[in-house]
Amino acid sequence: MEFIKDYDFTLQYHPRKANVVADALSRKRVHLSVVAVKGLELLENFCELNLNEDSSTGKLQCGRIMVRNELMDKIKTLQLTDEIIQEKKKLVEEGKLLEFKLGSDGILRCHERVCVPDNAELRKVILDEAHKSKLSIHLRITKMYQDLKQIFWWLGMKKQVAEYVASCLTCQKAKVEHQKPAGLLQSLNMPQWKWDSISMDFVVALPKTQRKFDSIWMIVDRLREREREREREREREEVNNKATIVFILYE
């Protein structure tokens, strides 16, 4: 009572036998006078909404609002000038493309998905609506692609969605990678003795030799390979130094 005392309410007592859940079969018939009173109350409510109704005739006329999708009308118009879609329409009429169908509204669809023409402005509008609208809240690449492919279809849609999300400035600021940056590559320890560390590889599917061999088993000792690399580096340095000296003497 302390909680509801601040509210304007009325208490109505119902006997225990009358306080039951009403269902469709146990409801009593309502008198016509009660229906008329309810109709007048509804008419007064409509008058308060300023709907410009005419109550003098005793009838209340309500209008109907039809909402049309301008995007579908634009897609239908641009499909008429798209060469690829026109070619597919011809194949559909010939019965060669079973996955494409021409709907009753004149729009070509692929597996019940609307075929979007090759128009950069139109595709940008679709991507903006799927990514930046109040209902989409900047989706990731996979989620945005999964949502779009249920309704629309065009060639290279997945790649274009990935490029669009990657270029979104809001996503770049808010959805940064919270991972530790990778450091420098750590080289393996230098072996101290020969054959301490080796690598093996197989080269197969070669032309058969006279002894019917077609594979090579390669074993590389890391210590000897490292020594060979150092020798090659020294030879290159010596060649570069000699070339420099010869160049200087030549001058």
Secondary structure, DSSP 8 states (H G I E B T S, - for coil): -TTTTTS--------TTT-S---TTT-----HHHHHHHHHHHHHHHHHTT-----TTS-----------HHHHHHHHHHTT-HHHHHHHHHHHHT--SSEEE-TTS-EEETTEEE--S-HHHHHHHHHHHHTSTTT-S--HHHHHHHHTTTEE-TTHHHHHHHHHHT-HHHHHHS---S------------SSTTSSEEEEEE-S----TTS---EEEEEEHHHHHHHHHHHHHHHHHHHHHHHHHHHHH-
